[in-house]
Amino acid sequence: MSDPDAFACEIAALLIADLKTSGARTRPELEEACRISLRSLLGDAEVPQQIAVLMPIGLDRWPKVVVQPRKVSEDE
């Protein structure tokens, strides 16, 4: 696992923990909690492109945070 992939996995794990402890229950609350958490975790840095937050259609499940590993080019 590359350093950027490991960093993305760490951010994803922290984001999941933040969302579960945020108290958010509605979709807008979850979206806002996600924005606040990412701003807190990353500051002004860009969200790693490997991270995707998948919001559930119903509120019977928590959002899913997915990390897609980067493709390693031959140059790396």
PQR file of N, CA, C, O and H, with PARSE charges and radii, in Angstrom:
ATOM      1  N   MET A   1       0.852  -1.168   0.000 -0.4000 1.5000
ATOM      2  CA  MET A   1       0.000   0.000   0.000 -0.0000 2.0000
ATOM      3  C   MET A   1       0.900   1.235   0.000  0.5500 1.7000
ATOM      4  O   MET A   1       1.840   1.336   0.789 -0.5500 1.4000
ATOM      5  N   SER A   2       0.598   2.160  -0.891 -0.4000 1.5000
ATOM      6  CA  SER A   2       1.404   3.373  -0.985 -0.0000 2.0000
ATOM      7  C   SER A   2       1.050   4.335   0.149  0.5500 1.7000
ATOM      8  O   SER A   2       0.014   4.193   0.799 -0.5500 1.4000
ATOM      9  H   SER A   2      -0.166   2.078  -1.532  0.4000 1.0000
ATOM     10  N   ASP A   3       1.920   5.307   0.373 -0.4000 1.5000
ATOM     11  CA  ASP A   3       1.655   6.307   1.418 -0.0000 2.0000
ATOM     12  C   ASP A   3       0.348   7.070   1.175  0.5500 1.7000
ATOM     13  O   ASP A   3      -0.427   7.257   2.113 -0.5500 1.4000
ATOM     14  H   ASP A   3       2.762   5.422  -0.155  0.4000 1.0000
ATOM     15  N   PRO A   4       0.078   7.523  -0.085 -0.5600 1.5000
ATOM     16  CA  PRO A   4      -1.200   8.212  -0.307  0.2800 2.0000
ATOM     17  C   PRO A   4      -2.408   7.312  -0.035  0.5500 1.7000
ATOM     18  O   PRO A   4      -3.422   7.778   0.484 -0.5500 1.4000
ATOM     19  N   ASP A   5      -2.304   6.027  -0.384 -0.4000 1.5000
ATOM     20  CA  ASP A   5      -3.414   5.106  -0.119 -0.0000 2.0000
ATOM     21  C   ASP A   5      -3.592   4.887   1.377  0.5500 1.7000
ATOM     22  O   ASP A   5      -4.720   4.838   1.868 -0.5500 1.4000
ATOM     23  H   ASP A   5      -1.480   5.648  -0.806  0.4000 1.0000
ATOM     24  N   ALA A   6      -2.502   4.756   2.095 -0.4000 1.5000
ATOM     25  CA  ALA A   6      -2.570   4.578   3.549 -0.0000 2.0000
ATOM     26  C   ALA A   6      -3.177   5.821   4.201  0.5500 1.7000
ATOM     27  O   ALA A   6      -3.982   5.712   5.127 -0.5500 1.4000
ATOM     28  H   ALA A   6      -1.585   4.796   1.697  0.4000 1.0000
ATOM     29  N   PHE A   7      -2.790   6.999   3.715 -0.4000 1.5000
ATOM     30  CA  PHE A   7      -3.338   8.254   4.229 -0.0000 2.0000
ATOM     31  C   PHE A   7      -4.846   8.304   3.979  0.5500 1.7000
ATOM     32  O   PHE A   7      -5.608   8.677   4.871 -0.5500 1.4000
ATOM     33  H   PHE A   7      -2.137   7.088   2.963  0.4000 1.0000
ATOM     34  N   ALA A   8      -5.280   7.933   2.776 -0.4000 1.5000
ATOM     35  CA  ALA A   8      -6.706   7.938   2.443 -0.0000 2.0000
ATOM     36  C   ALA A   8      -7.471   6.961   3.338  0.5500 1.7000
ATOM     37  O   ALA A   8      -8.578   7.269   3.781 -0.5500 1.4000
ATOM     38  H   ALA A   8      -4.661   7.630   2.052  0.4000 1.0000
ATOM     39  N   CYS A   9      -6.902   5.802   3.603 -0.4000 1.5000
ATOM     40  CA  CYS A   9      -7.550   4.815   4.483 -0.0000 2.0000
ATOM     41  C   CYS A   9      -7.684   5.358   5.903  0.5500 1.7000
ATOM     42  O   CYS A   9      -8.709   5.156   6.554 -0.5500 1.4000
ATOM     43  H   CYS A   9      -6.003   5.552   3.243  0.4000 1.0000
ATOM     44  N   GLU A  10      -6.660   6.040   6.375 -0.4000 1.5000
ATOM     45  CA  GLU A  10      -6.697   6.619   7.723 -0.0000 2.0000
ATOM     46  C   GLU A  10      -7.769   7.710   7.817  0.5500 1.7000
ATOM     47  O   GLU A  10      -8.529   7.755   8.784 -0.5500 1.4000
ATOM     48  H   GLU A  10      -5.827   6.204   5.846  0.4000 1.0000
ATOM     49  N   ILE A  11      -7.825   8.580   6.815 -0.4000 1.5000
ATOM     50  CA  ILE A  11      -8.841   9.641   6.792 -0.0000 2.0000
ATOM     51  C   ILE A  11     -10.235   9.014   6.743  0.5500 1.7000
ATOM     52  O   ILE A  11     -11.144   9.477   7.431 -0.5500 1.4000
ATOM     53  H   ILE A  11      -7.208   8.543   6.030  0.4000 1.0000
ATOM     54  N   ALA A  12     -10.409   7.970   5.937 -0.4000 1.5000
ATOM     55  CA  ALA A  12     -11.708   7.302   5.833 -0.0000 2.0000
ATOM     56  C   ALA A  12     -12.133   6.716   7.179  0.5500 1.7000
ATOM     57  O   ALA A  12     -13.292   6.848   7.572 -0.5500 1.4000
ATOM     58  H   ALA A  12      -9.671   7.594   5.378  0.4000 1.0000
ATOM     59  N   ALA A  13     -11.215   6.078   7.878 -0.4000 1.5000
ATOM     60  CA  ALA A  13     -11.537   5.487   9.185 -0.0000 2.0000
ATOM     61  C   ALA A  13     -11.938   6.571  10.191  0.5500 1.7000
ATOM     62  O   ALA A  13     -12.891   6.396  10.949 -0.5500 1.4000
ATOM     63  H   ALA A  13     -10.273   5.971   7.558  0.4000 1.0000
ATOM     64  N   LEU A  14     -11.215   7.674  10.192 -0.4000 1.5000
ATOM     65  CA  LEU A  14     -11.549   8.775  11.102 -0.0000 2.0000
ATOM     66  C   LEU A  14     -12.886   9.412  10.730  0.5500 1.7000
ATOM     67  O   LEU A  14     -13.662   9.798  11.604 -0.5500 1.4000
ATOM     68  H   LEU A  14     -10.440   7.815   9.576  0.4000 1.0000
ATOM     69  N   LEU A  15     -13.148   9.518   9.434 -0.4000 1.5000
ATOM     70  CA  LEU A  15     -14.415  10.080   8.970 -0.0000 2.0000
ATOM     71  C   LEU A  15     -15.589   9.214   9.422  0.5500 1.7000
ATOM     72  O   LEU A  15     -16.601   9.740   9.886 -0.5500 1.4000
ATOM     73  H   LEU A  15     -12.517   9.205   8.724  0.4000 1.0000
ATOM     74  N   ILE A  16     -15.465   7.902   9.294 -0.4000 1.5000
ATOM     75  CA  ILE A  16     -16.526   6.995   9.744 -0.0000 2.0000
ATOM     76  C   ILE A  16     -16.786   7.189  11.239  0.5500 1.7000
ATOM     77  O   ILE A  16     -17.937   7.283  11.664 -0.5500 1.4000
ATOM     78  H   ILE A  16     -14.643   7.475   8.917  0.4000 1.0000
ATOM     79  N   ALA A  17     -15.727   7.248  12.023 -0.4000 1.5000
ATOM     80  CA  ALA A  17     -15.880   7.438  13.473 -0.0000 2.0000
ATOM     81  C   ALA A  17     -16.566   8.769  13.775  0.5500 1.7000
ATOM     82  O   ALA A  17     -17.451   8.837  14.629 -0.5500 1.4000
ATOM     83  H   ALA A  17     -14.792   7.171  11.678  0.4000 1.0000
ATOM     84  N   ASP A  18     -16.157   9.823  13.076 -0.4000 1.5000
ATOM     85  CA  ASP A  18     -16.781  11.135  13.283 -0.0000 2.0000
ATOM     86  C   ASP A  18     -18.267  11.105  12.941  0.5500 1.7000
ATOM     87  O   ASP A  18     -19.084  11.655  13.679 -0.5500 1.4000
ATOM     88  H   ASP A  18     -15.438   9.768  12.383  0.4000 1.0000
ATOM     89  N   LEU A  19     -18.620  10.468  11.830 -0.4000 1.5000
ATOM     90  CA  LEU A  19     -20.025  10.419  11.421 -0.0000 2.0000
ATOM     91  C   LEU A  19     -20.872   9.669  12.438  0.5500 1.7000
ATOM     92  O   LEU A  19     -21.990  10.081  12.746 -0.5500 1.4000
ATOM     93  H   LEU A  19     -17.956  10.021  11.231  0.4000 1.0000
ATOM     94  N   LYS A  20     -20.345   8.576  12.954 -0.4000 1.5000
ATOM     95  CA  LYS A  20     -21.117   7.771  13.906 -0.0000 2.0000
ATOM     96  C   LYS A  20     -21.298   8.470  15.250  0.5500 1.7000
ATOM     97  O   LYS A  20     -22.263   8.194  15.963 -0.5500 1.4000
ATOM     98  H   LYS A  20     -19.437   8.241  12.703  0.4000 1.0000
ATOM     99  N   THR A  21     -20.390   9.362  15.602 -0.4000 1.5000
ATOM    100  CA  THR A  21     -20.499  10.066  16.883 -0.0000 2.0000
ATOM    101  C   THR A  21     -21.064  11.476  16.731  0.5500 1.7000
ATOM    102  O   THR A  21     -21.165  12.213  17.712 -0.5500 1.4000
ATOM    103  H   THR A  21     -19.606   9.586  15.023  0.4000 1.0000
ATOM    104  N   SER A  22     -21.432  11.854  15.511 -0.4000 1.5000
ATOM    105  CA  SER A  22     -21.881  13.222  15.251 -0.0000 2.0000
ATOM    106  C   SER A  22     -23.288  13.513  15.767  0.5500 1.7000
ATOM    107  O   SER A  22     -23.629  14.669  16.016 -0.5500 1.4000
ATOM    108  H   SER A  22     -21.350  11.255  14.714  0.4000 1.0000
ATOM    109  N   GLY A  23     -24.094  12.488  15.925 -0.4000 1.5000
ATOM    110  CA  GLY A  23     -25.484  12.709  16.309 -0.0000 2.0000
ATOM    111  C   GLY A  23     -26.383  13.015  15.124  0.5500 1.7000
ATOM    112  O   GLY A  23     -27.584  13.220  15.296 -0.5500 1.4000
ATOM    113  H   GLY A  23     -23.817  11.549  15.722  0.4000 1.0000
ATOM    114  N   ALA A  24     -25.815  13.049  13.917 -0.4000 1.5000
ATOM    115  CA  ALA A  24     -26.597  13.334  12.712 -0.0000 2.0000
ATOM    116  C   ALA A  24     -27.563  12.188  12.439  0.5500 1.7000
ATOM    117  O   ALA A  24     -27.212  11.016  12.569 -0.5500 1.4000
ATOM    118  H   ALA A  24     -24.839  12.882  13.777  0.4000 1.0000
ATOM    119  N   ARG A  25     -28.780  12.546  12.061 -0.4000 1.5000
ATOM    120  CA  ARG A  25     -29.793  11.522  11.792 -0.0000 2.0000
ATOM    121  C   ARG A  25     -30.460  11.690  10.432  0.5500 1.7000
ATOM    122  O   ARG A  25     -30.996  10.724   9.888 -0.5500 1.4000
ATOM    123  H   ARG A  25     -29.066  13.499  11.956  0.4000 1.0000
ATOM    124  N   THR A  26     -30.438  12.886   9.879 -0.4000 1.5000
ATOM    125  CA  THR A  26     -31.052  13.105   8.572 -0.0000 2.0000
ATOM    126  C   THR A  26     -29.957  13.238   7.525  0.5500 1.7000
ATOM    127  O   THR A  26     -28.793  13.462   7.857 -0.5500 1.4000
ATOM    128  H   THR A  26     -30.003  13.670  10.321  0.4000 1.0000
ATOM    129  N   ARG A  27     -30.335  13.099   6.262 -0.4000 1.5000
ATOM    130  CA  ARG A  27     -29.348  13.203   5.181 -0.0000 2.0000
ATOM    131  C   ARG A  27     -28.612  14.556   5.207  0.5500 1.7000
ATOM    132  O   ARG A  27     -27.384  14.573   5.123 -0.5500 1.4000
ATOM    133  H   ARG A  27     -31.281  12.917   5.992  0.4000 1.0000
ATOM    134  N   PRO A  28     -29.329  15.690   5.321 -0.5600 1.5000
ATOM    135  CA  PRO A  28     -28.612  16.969   5.384  0.2800 2.0000
ATOM    136  C   PRO A  28     -27.657  17.049   6.588  0.5500 1.7000
ATOM    137  O   PRO A  28     -26.559  17.595   6.482 -0.5500 1.4000
ATOM    138  N   GLU A  29     -28.088  16.503   7.723 -0.4000 1.5000
ATOM    139  CA  GLU A  29     -27.207  16.501   8.902 -0.0000 2.0000
ATOM    140  C   GLU A  29     -25.964  15.650   8.650  0.5500 1.7000
ATOM    141  O   GLU A  29     -24.859  16.034   9.035 -0.5500 1.4000
ATOM    142  H   GLU A  29     -28.980  16.060   7.810  0.4000 1.0000
ATOM    143  N   LEU A  30     -26.141  14.496   8.004 -0.4000 1.5000
ATOM    144  CA  LEU A  30     -24.994  13.636   7.691 -0.0000 2.0000
ATOM    145  C   LEU A  30     -24.039  14.312   6.714  0.5500 1.7000
ATOM    146  O   LEU A  30     -22.821  14.229   6.872 -0.5500 1.4000
ATOM    147  H   LEU A  30     -27.038  14.184   7.691  0.4000 1.0000
ATOM    148  N   GLU A  31     -24.598  14.985   5.697 -0.4000 1.5000
ATOM    149  CA  GLU A  31     -23.759  15.688   4.728 -0.0000 2.0000
ATOM    150  C   GLU A  31     -22.963  16.797   5.410  0.5500 1.7000
ATOM    151  O   GLU A  31     -21.774  16.970   5.144 -0.5500 1.4000
ATOM    152  H   GLU A  31     -25.587  15.052   5.569  0.4000 1.0000
ATOM    153  N   GLU A  32     -23.623  17.544   6.288 -0.4000 1.5000
ATOM    154  CA  GLU A  32     -22.932  18.616   7.011 -0.0000 2.0000
ATOM    155  C   GLU A  32     -21.875  18.045   7.952  0.5500 1.7000
ATOM    156  O   GLU A  32     -20.776  18.589   8.054 -0.5500 1.4000
ATOM    157  H   GLU A  32     -24.589  17.404   6.505  0.4000 1.0000
ATOM    158  N   ALA A  33     -22.201  16.956   8.636 -0.4000 1.5000
ATOM    159  CA  ALA A  33     -21.227  16.308   9.523 -0.0000 2.0000
ATOM    160  C   ALA A  33     -20.013  15.829   8.732  0.5500 1.7000
ATOM    161  O   ALA A  33     -18.882  15.903   9.213 -0.5500 1.4000
ATOM    162  H   ALA A  33     -23.094  16.514   8.552  0.4000 1.0000
ATOM    163  N   CYS A  34     -20.251  15.345   7.532 -0.4000 1.5000
ATOM    164  CA  CYS A  34     -19.159  14.892   6.665 -0.0000 2.0000
ATOM    165  C   CYS A  34     -18.263  16.074   6.285  0.5500 1.7000
ATOM    166  O   CYS A  34     -17.038  15.978   6.369 -0.5500 1.4000
ATOM    167  H   CYS A  34     -21.169  15.285   7.141  0.4000 1.0000
ATOM    168  N   ARG A  35     -18.869  17.183   5.871 -0.4000 1.5000
ATOM    169  CA  ARG A  35     -18.091  18.382   5.509 -0.0000 2.0000
ATOM    170  C   ARG A  35     -17.277  18.888   6.703  0.5500 1.7000
ATOM    171  O   ARG A  35     -16.097  19.209   6.563 -0.5500 1.4000
ATOM    172  H   ARG A  35     -19.863  17.261   5.803  0.4000 1.0000
ATOM    173  N   ILE A  36     -17.911  18.958   7.874 -0.4000 1.5000
ATOM    174  CA  ILE A  36     -17.223  19.444   9.073 -0.0000 2.0000
ATOM    175  C   ILE A  36     -16.067  18.527   9.432  0.5500 1.7000
ATOM    176  O   ILE A  36     -14.975  18.998   9.751 -0.5500 1.4000
ATOM    177  H   ILE A  36     -18.870  18.697   7.987  0.4000 1.0000
ATOM    178  N   SER A  37     -16.297  17.224   9.382 -0.4000 1.5000
ATOM    179  CA  SER A  37     -15.251  16.259   9.724 -0.0000 2.0000
ATOM    180  C   SER A  37     -14.069  16.373   8.770  0.5500 1.7000
ATOM    181  O   SER A  37     -12.918  16.418   9.204 -0.5500 1.4000
ATOM    182  H   SER A  37     -17.184  16.841   9.123  0.4000 1.0000
ATOM    183  N   LEU A  38     -14.354  16.418   7.467 -0.4000 1.5000
ATOM    184  CA  LEU A  38     -13.258  16.504   6.492 -0.0000 2.0000
ATOM    185  C   LEU A  38     -12.484  17.810   6.651  0.5500 1.7000
ATOM    186  O   LEU A  38     -11.259  17.826   6.530 -0.5500 1.4000
ATOM    187  H   LEU A  38     -15.289  16.382   7.115  0.4000 1.0000
ATOM    188  N   ARG A  39     -13.191  18.901   6.922 -0.4000 1.5000
ATOM    189  CA  ARG A  39     -12.519  20.187   7.148 -0.0000 2.0000
ATOM    190  C   ARG A  39     -11.631  20.099   8.387  0.5500 1.7000
ATOM    191  O   ARG A  39     -10.516  20.622   8.398 -0.5500 1.4000
ATOM    192  H   ARG A  39     -14.187  18.888   7.021  0.4000 1.0000
ATOM    193  N   SER A  40     -12.129  19.437   9.428 -0.4000 1.5000
ATOM    194  CA  SER A  40     -11.366  19.272  10.664 -0.0000 2.0000
ATOM    195  C   SER A  40     -10.141  18.378  10.454  0.5500 1.7000
ATOM    196  O   SER A  40      -9.060  18.662  10.970 -0.5500 1.4000
ATOM    197  H   SER A  40     -13.034  19.012   9.419  0.4000 1.0000
ATOM    198  N   LEU A  41     -10.321  17.304   9.698 -0.4000 1.5000
ATOM    199  CA  LEU A  41      -9.231  16.350   9.481 -0.0000 2.0000
ATOM    200  C   LEU A  41      -8.176  16.859   8.507  0.5500 1.7000
ATOM    201  O   LEU A  41      -6.987  16.595   8.682 -0.5500 1.4000
ATOM    202  H   LEU A  41     -11.199  17.073   9.279  0.4000 1.0000
ATOM    203  N   LEU A  42      -8.613  17.593   7.475 -0.4000 1.5000
ATOM    204  CA  LEU A  42      -7.700  17.961   6.391 -0.0000 2.0000
ATOM    205  C   LEU A  42      -7.357  19.442   6.336  0.5500 1.7000
ATOM    206  O   LEU A  42      -6.427  19.830   5.628 -0.5500 1.4000
ATOM    207  H   LEU A  42      -9.580  17.807   7.333  0.4000 1.0000
ATOM    208  N   GLY A  43      -8.084  20.272   7.063 -0.4000 1.5000
ATOM    209  CA  GLY A  43      -7.845  21.707   6.962 -0.0000 2.0000
ATOM    210  C   GLY A  43      -8.162  22.176   5.552  0.5500 1.7000
ATOM    211  O   GLY A  43      -9.237  21.895   5.024 -0.5500 1.4000
ATOM    212  H   GLY A  43      -8.839  19.957   7.637  0.4000 1.0000
ATOM    213  N   ASP A  44      -7.226  22.890   4.945 -0.4000 1.5000
ATOM    214  CA  ASP A  44      -7.423  23.396   3.587 -0.0000 2.0000
ATOM    215  C   ASP A  44      -6.964  22.412   2.519  0.5500 1.7000
ATOM    216  O   ASP A  44      -7.109  22.677   1.326 -0.5500 1.4000
ATOM    217  H   ASP A  44      -6.353  23.119   5.374  0.4000 1.0000
ATOM    218  N   ALA A  45      -6.412  21.278   2.942 -0.4000 1.5000
ATOM    219  CA  ALA A  45      -5.933  20.293   1.968 -0.0000 2.0000
ATOM    220  C   ALA A  45      -7.113  19.672   1.226  0.5500 1.7000
ATOM    221  O   ALA A  45      -8.230  19.605   1.739 -0.5500 1.4000
ATOM    222  H   ALA A  45      -6.294  21.063   3.912  0.4000 1.0000
ATOM    223  N   GLU A  46      -6.835  19.226   0.017 -0.4000 1.5000
ATOM    224  CA  GLU A  46      -7.850  18.573  -0.794 -0.0000 2.0000
ATOM    225  C   GLU A  46      -8.186  17.193  -0.250  0.5500 1.7000
ATOM    226  O   GLU A  46      -7.322  16.503   0.291 -0.5500 1.4000
ATOM    227  H   GLU A  46      -5.928  19.281  -0.400  0.4000 1.0000
ATOM    228  N   VAL A  47      -9.432  16.800  -0.394 -0.4000 1.5000
ATOM    229  CA  VAL A  47      -9.834  15.442  -0.012 -0.0000 2.0000
ATOM    230  C   VAL A  47      -9.154  14.476  -0.982  0.5500 1.7000
ATOM    231  O   VAL A  47      -9.235  14.669  -2.195 -0.5500 1.4000
ATOM    232  H   VAL A  47     -10.134  17.360  -0.834  0.4000 1.0000
ATOM    233  N   PRO A  48      -8.486  13.443  -0.472 -0.5600 1.5000
ATOM    234  CA  PRO A  48      -7.849  12.485  -1.381  0.2800 2.0000
ATOM    235  C   PRO A  48      -8.864  11.934  -2.382  0.5500 1.7000
ATOM    236  O   PRO A  48      -9.983  11.575  -2.014 -0.5500 1.4000
ATOM    237  N   GLN A  49      -8.458  11.873  -3.653 -0.4000 1.5000
ATOM    238  CA  GLN A  49      -9.375  11.445  -4.710 -0.0000 2.0000
ATOM    239  C   GLN A  49      -9.849  10.008  -4.542  0.5500 1.7000
ATOM    240  O   GLN A  49     -10.858   9.621  -5.131 -0.5500 1.4000
ATOM    241  H   GLN A  49      -7.550  12.164  -3.952  0.4000 1.0000
ATOM    242  N   GLN A  50      -9.144   9.219  -3.755 -0.4000 1.5000
ATOM    243  CA  GLN A  50      -9.523   7.821  -3.580 -0.0000 2.0000
ATOM    244  C   GLN A  50     -10.738   7.656  -2.668  0.5500 1.7000
ATOM    245  O   GLN A  50     -11.323   6.574  -2.620 -0.5500 1.4000
ATOM    246  H   GLN A  50      -8.324   9.534  -3.276  0.4000 1.0000
ATOM    247  N   ILE A  51     -11.130   8.712  -1.942 -0.4000 1.5000
ATOM    248  CA  ILE A  51     -12.211   8.603  -0.959 -0.0000 2.0000
ATOM    249  C   ILE A  51     -13.548   8.982  -1.589  0.5500 1.7000
ATOM    250  O   ILE A  51     -13.671  10.010  -2.254 -0.5500 1.4000
ATOM    251  H   ILE A  51     -10.655   9.591  -1.982  0.4000 1.0000
ATOM    252  N   ALA A  52     -14.540   8.135  -1.367 -0.4000 1.5000
ATOM    253  CA  ALA A  52     -15.915   8.431  -1.772 -0.0000 2.0000
ATOM    254  C   ALA A  52     -16.820   8.137  -0.585  0.5500 1.7000
ATOM    255  O   ALA A  52     -16.657   7.127   0.101 -0.5500 1.4000
ATOM    256  H   ALA A  52     -14.441   7.300  -0.826  0.4000 1.0000
ATOM    257  N   VAL A  53     -17.767   9.023  -0.353 -0.4000 1.5000
ATOM    258  CA  VAL A  53     -18.755   8.804   0.704 -0.0000 2.0000
ATOM    259  C   VAL A  53     -20.073   8.481   0.010  0.5500 1.7000
ATOM    260  O   VAL A  53     -20.618   9.301  -0.729 -0.5500 1.4000
ATOM    261  H   VAL A  53     -17.899   9.843  -0.910  0.4000 1.0000
ATOM    262  N   LEU A  54     -20.574   7.279   0.259 -0.4000 1.5000
ATOM    263  CA  LEU A  54     -21.822   6.831  -0.355 -0.0000 2.0000
ATOM    264  C   LEU A  54     -22.940   6.959   0.671  0.5500 1.7000
ATOM    265  O   LEU A  54     -22.952   6.265   1.687 -0.5500 1.4000
ATOM    266  H   LEU A  54     -20.132   6.613   0.860  0.4000 1.0000
ATOM    267  N   MET A  55     -23.872   7.851   0.391 -0.4000 1.5000
ATOM    268  CA  MET A  55     -24.989   8.069   1.309 -0.0000 2.0000
ATOM    269  C   MET A  55     -26.077   7.035   1.042  0.5500 1.7000
ATOM    270  O   MET A  55     -26.403   6.769  -0.115 -0.5500 1.4000
ATOM    271  H   MET A  55     -23.863   8.415  -0.434  0.4000 1.0000
ATOM    272  N   PRO A  56     -26.642   6.449   2.093 -0.5600 1.5000
ATOM    273  CA  PRO A  56     -27.712   5.470   1.900  0.2800 2.0000
ATOM    274  C   PRO A  56     -28.989   6.152   1.419  0.5500 1.7000
ATOM    275  O   PRO A  56     -29.212   7.334   1.681 -0.5500 1.4000
ATOM    276  N   ILE A  57     -29.815   5.399   0.721 -0.4000 1.5000
ATOM    277  CA  ILE A  57     -31.093   5.949   0.261 -0.0000 2.0000
ATOM    278  C   ILE A  57     -32.011   6.183   1.456  0.5500 1.7000
ATOM    279  O   ILE A  57     -32.617   7.247   1.583 -0.5500 1.4000
ATOM    280  H   ILE A  57     -29.634   4.439   0.508  0.4000 1.0000
ATOM    281  N   GLY A  58     -32.108   5.194   2.323 -0.4000 1.5000
ATOM    282  CA  GLY A  58     -32.890   5.350   3.545 -0.0000 2.0000
ATOM    283  C   GLY A  58     -31.951   5.643   4.697  0.5500 1.7000
ATOM    284  O   GLY A  58     -30.731   5.600   4.539 -0.5500 1.4000
ATOM    285  H   GLY A  58     -31.616   4.330   2.220  0.4000 1.0000
ATOM    286  N   LEU A  59     -32.505   5.936   5.831 -0.4000 1.5000
ATOM    287  CA  LEU A  59     -31.655   6.232   6.981 -0.0000 2.0000
ATOM    288  C   LEU A  59     -31.533   5.029   7.906  0.5500 1.7000
ATOM    289  O   LEU A  59     -31.254   5.170   9.097 -0.5500 1.4000
ATOM    290  H   LEU A  59     -33.496   5.972   5.959  0.4000 1.0000
ATOM    291  N   ASP A  60     -31.748   3.834   7.338 -0.4000 1.5000
ATOM    292  CA  ASP A  60     -31.619   2.624   8.141 -0.0000 2.0000
ATOM    293  C   ASP A  60     -30.171   2.153   8.232  0.5500 1.7000
ATOM    294  O   ASP A  60     -29.865   1.218   8.971 -0.5500 1.4000
ATOM    295  H   ASP A  60     -31.975   3.719   6.371  0.4000 1.0000
ATOM    296  N   ARG A  61     -29.280   2.802   7.480 -0.4000 1.5000
ATOM    297  CA  ARG A  61     -27.854   2.445   7.507 -0.0000 2.0000
ATOM    298  C   ARG A  61     -27.023   3.718   7.583  0.5500 1.7000
ATOM    299  O   ARG A  61     -27.496   4.810   7.267 -0.5500 1.4000
ATOM    300  H   ARG A  61     -29.529   3.562   6.880  0.4000 1.0000
ATOM    301  N   TRP A  62     -25.769   3.552   8.011 -0.4000 1.5000
ATOM    302  CA  TRP A  62     -24.822   4.662   8.030 -0.0000 2.0000
ATOM    303  C   TRP A  62     -24.249   4.846   6.635  0.5500 1.7000
ATOM    304  O   TRP A  62     -24.246   3.901   5.846 -0.5500 1.4000
ATOM    305  H   TRP A  62     -25.386   2.665   8.267  0.4000 1.0000
ATOM    306  N   PRO A  63     -23.760   6.049   6.310 -0.5600 1.5000
ATOM    307  CA  PRO A  63     -23.063   6.221   5.037  0.2800 2.0000
ATOM    308  C   PRO A  63     -21.869   5.267   4.973  0.5500 1.7000
ATOM    309  O   PRO A  63     -21.305   4.877   5.996 -0.5500 1.4000
ATOM    310  N   LYS A  64     -21.511   4.913   3.773 -0.4000 1.5000
ATOM    311  CA  LYS A  64     -20.367   4.028   3.562 -0.0000 2.0000
ATOM    312  C   LYS A  64     -19.222   4.880   3.023  0.5500 1.7000
ATOM    313  O   LYS A  64     -19.414   5.663   2.092 -0.5500 1.4000
ATOM    314  H   LYS A  64     -21.969   5.229   2.942  0.4000 1.0000
ATOM    315  N   VAL A  65     -18.041   4.732   3.600 -0.4000 1.5000
ATOM    316  CA  VAL A  65     -16.864   5.445   3.119 -0.0000 2.0000
ATOM    317  C   VAL A  65     -15.983   4.427   2.411  0.5500 1.7000
ATOM    318  O   VAL A  65     -15.557   3.437   3.005 -0.5500 1.4000
ATOM    319  H   VAL A  65     -17.885   4.096   4.356  0.4000 1.0000
ATOM    320  N   VAL A  66     -15.717   4.682   1.135 -0.4000 1.5000
ATOM    321  CA  VAL A  66     -14.976   3.744   0.301 -0.0000 2.0000
ATOM    322  C   VAL A  66     -13.650   4.369  -0.105  0.5500 1.7000
ATOM    323  O   VAL A  66     -13.585   5.549  -0.449 -0.5500 1.4000
ATOM    324  H   VAL A  66     -16.063   5.487   0.653  0.4000 1.0000
ATOM    325  N   VAL A  67     -12.594   3.561  -0.060 -0.4000 1.5000
ATOM    326  CA  VAL A  67     -11.281   4.017  -0.523 -0.0000 2.0000
ATOM    327  C   VAL A  67     -10.885   3.148  -1.706  0.5500 1.7000
ATOM    328  O   VAL A  67     -10.742   1.931  -1.578 -0.5500 1.4000
ATOM    329  H   VAL A  67     -12.647   2.602   0.220  0.4000 1.0000
ATOM    330  N   GLN A  68     -10.709   3.779  -2.850 -0.4000 1.5000
ATOM    331  CA  GLN A  68     -10.289   3.082  -4.066 -0.0000 2.0000
ATOM    332  C   GLN A  68      -8.781   3.264  -4.210  0.5500 1.7000
ATOM    333  O   GLN A  68      -8.317   4.396  -4.351 -0.5500 1.4000
ATOM    334  H   GLN A  68     -10.825   4.767  -2.954  0.4000 1.0000
ATOM    335  N   PRO A  69      -8.001   2.178  -4.180 -0.5600 1.5000
ATOM    336  CA  PRO A  69      -6.546   2.319  -4.323  0.2800 2.0000
ATOM    337  C   PRO A  69      -6.187   2.985  -5.654  0.5500 1.7000
ATOM    338  O   PRO A  69      -6.837   2.764  -6.675 -0.5500 1.4000
ATOM    339  N   ARG A  70      -5.149   3.793  -5.612 -0.4000 1.5000
ATOM    340  CA  ARG A  70      -4.666   4.429  -6.839 -0.0000 2.0000
ATOM    341  C   ARG A  70      -4.006   3.380  -7.711  0.5500 1.7000
ATOM    342  O   ARG A  70      -3.424   2.414  -7.217 -0.5500 1.4000
ATOM    343  H   ARG A  70      -4.621   3.972  -4.782  0.4000 1.0000
ATOM    344  N   LYS A  71      -4.104   3.584  -9.010 -0.4000 1.5000
ATOM    345  CA  LYS A  71      -3.386   2.712  -9.936 -0.0000 2.0000
ATOM    346  C   LYS A  71      -1.926   3.144  -9.937  0.5500 1.7000
ATOM    347  O   LYS A  71      -1.627   4.333 -10.053 -0.5500 1.4000
ATOM    348  H   LYS A  71      -4.576   4.369  -9.411  0.4000 1.0000
ATOM    349  N   VAL A  72      -1.031   2.195  -9.810 -0.4000 1.5000
ATOM    350  CA  VAL A  72       0.394   2.510  -9.784 -0.0000 2.0000
ATOM    351  C   VAL A  72       0.917   2.457 -11.207  0.5500 1.7000
ATOM    352  O   VAL A  72       0.805   1.438 -11.888 -0.5500 1.4000
ATOM    353  H   VAL A  72      -1.275   1.230  -9.716  0.4000 1.0000
ATOM    354  N   SER A  73       1.489   3.568 -11.646 -0.4000 1.5000
ATOM    355  CA  SER A  73       2.056   3.596 -12.994 -0.0000 2.0000
ATOM    356  C   SER A  73       3.449   2.982 -12.968  0.5500 1.7000
ATOM    357  O   SER A  73       4.039   2.793 -11.904 -0.5500 1.4000
ATOM    358  H   SER A  73       1.580   4.396 -11.093  0.4000 1.0000
ATOM    359  N   GLU A  74       3.959   2.678 -14.134 -0.4000 1.5000
ATOM    360  CA  GLU A  74       5.288   2.079 -14.224 -0.0000 2.0000
ATOM    361  C   GLU A  74       6.373   3.063 -13.799  0.5500 1.7000
ATOM    362  O   GLU A  74       7.486   2.658 -13.462 -0.5500 1.4000
ATOM    363  H   GLU A  74       3.480   2.831 -14.999  0.4000 1.0000
ATOM    364  N   ASP A  75       6.048   4.360 -13.817 -0.4000 1.5000
ATOM    365  CA  ASP A  75       7.030   5.388 -13.449 -0.0000 2.0000
ATOM    366  C   ASP A  75       7.276   5.430 -11.953  0.5500 1.7000
ATOM    367  O   ASP A  75       8.317   5.918 -11.513 -0.5500 1.4000
ATOM    368  H   ASP A  75       5.144   4.689 -14.091  0.4000 1.0000
ATOM    369  N   GLU A  76       6.332   4.926 -11.159 -0.4000 1.5000
ATOM    370  CA  GLU A  76       6.462   5.025  -9.699 -0.0000 2.0000
ATOM    371  C   GLU A  76       7.255   3.890  -9.133  0.5500 1.7000
ATOM    372  O   GLU A  76       7.457   3.823  -7.921 -0.5500 1.4000
ATOM    373  H   GLU A  76       5.486   4.530 -11.517  0.4000 1.0000
TER
END
